[in-house]
């Protein structure tokens, strides 16, 4: 099982067993055999997930993964690419605090970002620095095509990242069905972090089990004109993706 996320929301399939809620995650970043060695032992009735967000936009990943297992099932979580870009920037800027602050999101998205990026920021696409990774990754149809070139659509499940936050039980139930698992997820299994407003798992005692402090960061306020430019940039790109996966999102 491969899980790839072009969003910063970390989605983990959680299954309830006699020990309560649990997750089995192993991330393999190297050659095939080493990757297999890093995966945990999978017992009967279990599904092991390998989670690597960068796989989605990798040019080589689909072909290599197919050679490893042509029957693998793939889960891809997508969200509004504008929100995804802001989230990407928020994460990157938080990591760079020790070496100097990044320019504003507005500068990186539509301004002169040449001093910060290898991409040519003087040549814009519909007014946007499309070469910036935070923007480029959100052009989902270009990445999705590579996966559909190597895997049948029935092996790929698309999760709506926005609904995963607002209604996690429904999205996880659909994923359980895709995996052929007995239904477990129910609305009462989830709660909301009172500060971050992110969904959390609810234990039997009612206590919340939430994601780490790096998830659900506060996003910067972005100038309305820049938001409009990004919406206009992604509009036609989103439509191509919707048609490709035969699903219309509310972006």
N, C-alpha and C positions, 0 to 999 in steps of 0.2 A: 504494500500500500504506500503510495506516494502522496504527500500533501504539500501543495505549493501555494504560497500566498503572496499576491501582489499588493497586499495591504499590510499595515503594521499591527493589525489586530491578530493576536496569536490564537488560532483556533485549535483546540485539542479535543479529540473524541474521548469522552469520559464514559466509562462503563461501570455500572454498579455490580459488584460481586459480594461474596461473603465478608470481605474486608472493607466494604464501602466503595466510595468513588475512587477511581484510580486512572492513571494515564500511563501508557507505555510509549516513550518517545526515544528515538535514537537518530542522531544526525550523522550521516556518513559523507565525508567530503573528498574521498580519494578514489582509488581504483576499485574495480568491481569486487575482487576478492577481499580486499581490506574492508570495503563497505559491508559485505556480507558478515565479516567477522565482528564488526561493530554493532550489528543488529542484535537485539536481545532474543533469547529463545522464545519461540511462539508455541504455546500449548494448544491442544484441541479446544475449540470454542473461543479462541482469542484472535484478534486482528492486530498486527503490528504496523505502526505508522512511521514513515520516514519523512521528516519535515524540513524542507529547505526552500525558503521563499525565493532565492535567486534562481532556482530551476526554471521558474515560469518564463523569465525573459532571457534565459541562456540559449544561445544558438545551437549549442552542441548537446544539451541535456536530453531532448526528446529522442534523438537517435541512439544515444548511449544507453538510456534507460530501456528503450525497446530491445536492445541487444541483451540487456540483463534479464528482462522479463517482458515479453511482448503482450502478456495477458494482465499486466498490472492494472490496478484501478487507481485513478487519479482524481483527487479532490482539489479544486481551485477556488479560492475565496477571492472575490472581487468586490470593490466598493467604488463609490463615486471617485473618479480619478482626480478631481480637484481636491477633495478631502484627502485622498491618498497622498497627493503631492505635498500638501501642507503638513501632513503627519510625517512624511519622509524628511522634510526640512526640519521639523521640530526635533526628530530623533538625531539627525546629523549635527544640528547646531548644539545640542546638549552634549554631544561627544567631543565637540571642538572647543569647549570652554577653556580647557587648559592650554590651548595653543593659540587662542585668539578667536574673537567672535566672528561669525559669518556675517555677510551683508544681510539686509532684510530679505524676507521672502519675496517682496515685490521686486527688488533688484535682481535676485536670482531668476525670477520667473519672466520678467519682461524688460529688465534694465540692462546695464552693461556689466555682465558677469565674467568678462574675458579674463580678468585677473584671478578668478577663482576656479574656472573650469577649463578643461582641455577643449571642450566644444567651442566652435566659433559662434560667439554670442552677438556678432555684428549682423549675422544673417538669421532673421527670424521667420517663423512660419505663422502666418496670421497674427503677427505681433507678439508671439510667444517664443521664448528660448527653448525650442523643441529638442535641442541637443542635451539639455540638462537631464541627468538621469531621473530625477524626481518627476519630470514631465514625461520623458520618453517611455518609462515603464508603464505609464497609464494609457498608452495607445495599445489597448489590449488585443485588438484584432491582429496586429502584426505578430505578436507572440503566440496567440492562440492558433494561428494558421500552422505553425510548425508542429504543434501537438496533434492537430487534426491530420497532418500529413503522415504521421507515424502511428496514431492510435484511432480506433473507431470511436465515434461519438458516445456510444453506449458505455465505454470504459472511462468516460470523463464526467464528473459531477461538478456543476458550478454552484457555489454557495454565494448568496447575496450577503455581503459583509455588513451592509446597513441593517438588514433584517436580523442578522446574527446578533447584533447588538440590541435591537429593539424587541425581538421575539426569538430568543435563542432556541427555545423548545421546538418550534416548528421547523427551523432550519436543521437542527440536529436530527429530528425525526426523519426528515427527508434524506439525510445522509445515512442514517441507519438503514433505511429502505434500500438505498443504492448499494450498500455493502452487504445486503442480505442478512442483516442482524435482527434479532427480535427487538421489538420496540421497548425502549426503556425511558427515554427522555420525556418528562412531563413538565408543564409550567411550574408546578410546585417545587421542582428540583432547582429552581433558579431564584436568585435575588439580585439586588442592585447595590453596588458600592455606593454608600451615601455621599461620598465626596466626589469620586470620579464619574459616577453615573454609568459605570460599566457593569455588564452582567457578571455575576459570580455564581458558583455552585453553592447550593444550600445543603449542609450536612443534616443528618437525622436529628441532631440536637438544635437545629435552627440556626447555627452559626454559619457565616459565609466563608467560603474558600475562594479568595479572589486572586487574580493575576498579580504579578510583581509590580513594583513601583514604576518601572519603565513603561508600563502599559496604561493607556488612558491619560497621557500627559495633556496639560492644557495647551491648546493651539493658539498661536498669535492671531490677533484680529488683522484681517487682510483688507486693504483698500477695495471698496466696491468696484472701482474701474478695473482693477486687476482680476477680481473674481469674474466680472463680465467677460474679460478677454479670455480667461481660461475656459469658461463655459462655451464661448464661441469657438475656441480652438478644438475642444473635445467633442462638440456636438456631432459633426460628421463622422469622427472616428468612433464614437460610441455607437452610432447607428450601424456601422459596419460590423461591430462586435455583436450587437443584438441579433442581426441577421445571421451571423455565422453560428451562433449558439442557439438560435431559435428561442430567444427569451428577451423580453423587454423589461429593462430596469428603470427605476424612477430617478434617473439622473438628469 
